[in-house]
Amino acid sequence: MLFWYVLLKGGTNTSYGLKFVRENSFQPQHGARTNATKIVIVITDGQSADSVSTKHEAQLLHNQGIKVYAVGVGSDVSQII
């Protein structure tokens, strides 16, 4: 199942996007299968507005066995992790 979440209010609220995915995706009622690999791909063009919350939400996804990959695009990407 593919979910798209787009925030068009400006800024980079990455933690909210991760929280939305964690609470609404990968659920059986949305087509998730227990034996399927669960992956989140975050595509962002800037720094997270709240890096502490973003790391926390990513950790919660990781704790649920969900793999999180981040792809930075544009001139505001400053590091490779």
Buried (B, 14 or more C-beta within 10 A) or exposed (E): EEEEEEEEEEEBBBBBBBBBBBEEBBEEEEEEEEEEEBEBEBEBEBBBBBEEBBBEBBEBBEEEEBEBEBEBEEEEBEEEE
